[in-house]
C-alpha cells in the first residue's frame, strides 16, 4: 500500500504574491494604478526585497501587474478577476543561486584535482563562446550550462553531476527565465565572462580555495545582478 502523497509546500514568492493580490483587492486599488515603492511593499508584507521581487515577477507572468523599469509597478485589469492561488513557476531564483553556491563551491575543488588539458581547452572554448555572445548582445546560456556541467563532471562524482545539472536546468523555469529577461544585459554577461575566467584560472592552477572562492563569488554576484537589476524605482 502506497503512502498518501503530501501536498507540495508553497514557496515564499507564491505566498507573498497571494498576499499582495489580496491587499490590492481589499484596498480597492484600480487597474492602471501604480503601486507604492518596493521598499514600502516589502515592509507592508514583512518580506525582503528579493522575495518581493520574485512575487512581483510571478504576478507579472500571470498578467496581474506590469513591471516598468525605472517607473514602477502597475496593476493590470487581469488581477481583479484572478481566482485561486499563485501557481508554482519554479524554484526561488535567490534560493536556487544560494544552493548552487554551496554545492558547486565544493564540487569545483574536486574538479581542481582531476582536471586535464582537454578539460581546460573545453572550458576555455565555452568562455570564448560566451564572450562572443556578450559582444553580440545574445544570451550565452547554453555555453554557460556546458561550462558548469563540465566542471561537475571533472569532480568525478556522478551524483554531483546530476544535482548540479538539475539545479542549472531551473534557469529555464518560467520564474527564473522571466527574471533573466528583466535583468540580463550585454554588460552583465561581460561581467559573468570575467568571473568564469577567474574560475578557470584557479582550476588550472589547482588552487582549491581560490576556485571555491571564485565559484561562490560568481554565483553570489549572479544572484545580486538578477534581483538588483530589477530596478522599478523612479529615477
C-alpha positions in Angstrom: 0.0 0.0 0.0 1.5 3.3 -1.1 1.7 6.2 1.4 -0.5 9.2 0.6 1.3 12.0 -1.1 1.8 15.1 0.9 0.7 18.5 -0.6 3.5 20.4 -2.2 5.0 23.1 0.1 4.2 26.5 -1.2 7.2 28.8 -1.9 7.6 32.2 -0.3 7.1 34.1 -3.6 3.7 32.3 -4.1 2.5 33.3 -0.6 3.8 36.8 -1.0 2.1 37.2 -4.4 -1.2 36.0 -2.9 -0.9 38.5 -0.1 -0.1 41.4 -2.3 -3.0 40.5 -4.7 -5.4 40.4 -1.7 -4.0 43.7 -0.4 -4.7 45.3 -3.8 -8.3 44.0 -3.8 -9.1 44.9 -0.2 -7.9 48.4 -0.7 -9.8 49.0 -3.9 -6.7 49.7 -5.9 -7.8 50.0 -9.5 -6.3 48.8 -12.8 -3.7 51.2 -14.1 -2.8 52.4 -10.7 0.9 52.5 -9.7 1.7 50.5 -6.5 3.8 52.0 -3.7 7.6 51.7 -4.0 9.2 48.3 -3.4 10.6 49.2 -0.1 7.1 50.2 1.2 5.6 47.0 -0.2 8.3 44.8 1.3 7.7 46.5 4.7 4.0 46.2 4.4 4.2 42.4 3.7 7.1 41.7 6.1 9.4 40.2 3.4 12.8 41.0 2.0 13.2 43.0 -1.3 14.4 39.8 -3.2 11.3 37.9 -2.0 9.0 40.7 -3.0 10.7 41.0 -6.4 10.2 37.3 -7.1 6.5 37.7 -6.1 6.1 40.6 -8.5 7.6 38.5 -11.3 5.1 35.8 -10.6 2.3 38.3 -10.7 3.6 39.7 -14.0 3.8 36.3 -15.5 0.1 35.7 -14.7 -0.7 39.1 -16.1 -1.8 40.8 -12.8 0.9 43.5 -12.8 3.2 45.2 -15.2 6.7 46.0 -14.2 8.2 49.1 -15.8 11.9 49.5 -15.1 12.7 52.9 -13.6 9.0 53.7 -13.4 7.1 51.4 -11.1 4.7 48.5 -10.7 1.2 48.9 -12.2 -1.9 47.0 -11.6 -3.5 45.2 -14.5 -7.2 44.5 -15.1 -6.5 40.8 -15.0 -5.6 40.9 -11.3 -9.1 41.9 -10.3 -10.6 38.8 -11.8 -8.0 36.2 -10.8 -9.2 33.4 -8.6 -7.2 30.8 -6.8 -3.6 30.9 -5.6 -0.4 31.7 -7.4 0.8 28.6 -9.3 4.2 27.2 -9.0 6.6 28.7 -11.5 9.8 27.1 -10.4 12.2 27.4 -7.6 13.0 30.8 -6.0 15.9 32.3 -8.1 17.6 33.6 -5.0 17.4 30.3 -3.1 18.5 28.5 -6.3 21.7 30.5 -6.6 22.4 30.1 -2.9 22.1 26.3 -3.3 24.3 26.3 -6.3 27.0 28.3 -4.5 27.1 25.8 -1.7 27.2 22.7 -3.9 29.3 23.9 -6.8 31.6 25.6 -4.3 32.5 22.2 -3.0 32.4 20.4 -6.3 34.8 22.8 -8.1 37.5 21.8 -5.5 37.3 18.2 -6.7 37.5 19.5 -10.3 40.8 21.1 -9.4 42.2 17.7 -8.5 41.1 15.8 -11.6 41.3 18.4 -14.4 43.2 17.6 -17.7 44.4 19.7 -20.5 41.4 18.6 -22.6 39.1 19.8 -19.8 40.8 23.2 -19.7 40.6 23.6 -23.5 36.8 22.7 -23.4 36.2 25.2 -20.6 38.1 27.9 -22.4 36.1 27.3 -25.6 32.9 27.8 -23.5 34.2 31.1 -22.2 35.2 32.2 -25.7 31.7 31.5 -27.0 30.1 33.3 -24.0 32.3 36.3 -24.8 31.2 36.3 -28.4 27.6 36.2 -27.3 28.1 39.0 -24.8 29.6 41.2 -27.6 26.7 40.5 -29.9 24.2 41.0 -27.1 23.0 37.4 -27.3 22.5 35.4 -24.1 25.1 32.6 -23.9 23.1 30.4 -21.6 23.9 27.2 -23.5 27.7 27.7 -23.2 27.2 28.8 -19.6 25.5 25.5 -18.9 28.2 23.5 -20.7 30.9 25.2 -18.5 29.3 24.3 -15.2 28.4 20.8 -16.4 32.0 20.1 -17.4 33.3 21.3 -14.1 30.8 19.0 -12.4 32.0 16.0 -14.5 35.6 16.9 -13.6 34.6 16.2 -9.9 34.4 12.5 -10.7 31.2 12.2 -8.8 28.1 11.2 -10.9 25.7 12.2 -8.1 27.1 15.7 -8.0 26.7 15.9 -11.8 23.0 15.1 -11.6 22.4 17.5 -8.8 24.3 20.4 -10.4 22.7 19.7 -13.8 19.2 19.7 -12.2 19.9 23.0 -10.4 21.2 24.7 -13.6 18.1 23.5 -15.5 16.0 25.6 -13.1 17.3 28.6 -15.0 14.8 27.6 -17.8 11.8 27.7 -15.3 9.2 30.4 -16.0 10.1 32.4 -12.9 13.9 32.4 -13.4 13.7 32.9 -17.1 11.5 36.0 -16.6 13.9 37.4 -14.0 16.7 37.0 -16.5 14.7 38.9 -19.2 14.4 41.8 -16.9 18.0 41.9 -15.6 20.5 40.4 -18.1 22.2 42.7 -20.5 25.3 42.8 -22.6 27.2 44.3 -19.7 26.1 41.7 -17.1 27.1 38.9 -19.5 30.5 40.5 -20.0 31.0 40.6 -16.2 29.9 36.9 -16.0 32.5 36.0 -18.6 35.3 37.6 -16.5 34.0 35.6 -13.5 34.2 32.4 -15.4 37.7 33.2 -16.5 38.7 33.6 -12.8 37.2 30.2 -12.0 39.1 28.5 -14.8 42.4 30.2 -13.8 42.1 28.9 -10.3 41.1 25.4 -11.5 44.1 25.2 -13.9 46.4 26.3 -11.0 44.8 23.6 -8.9 44.1 26.3 -6.3 41.3 24.6 -4.3 40.4 27.6 -2.1 40.8 30.1 -4.9 38.5 28.0 -7.1 35.9 27.7 -4.4 36.0 31.4 -3.7 35.8 32.3 -7.4 32.8 30.0 -7.9 30.9 31.1 -4.8 31.6 34.8 -5.7 30.4 34.3 -9.2 27.1 32.7 -8.1 26.6 35.3 -5.3 27.1 38.1 -7.8 24.8 36.5 -10.3 22.1 36.4 -7.7 22.6 40.1 -7.0 22.6 41.0 -10.7 19.3 39.2 -11.2 17.4 40.8 -8.4 19.2 44.2 -8.1 18.9 44.6 -11.8 15.1 44.8 -11.4 15.0 48.5 -10.6 11.4 49.6 -10.6 12.1 52.8 -8.7 11.6 56.2 -10.4 14.9 57.9 -11.3 
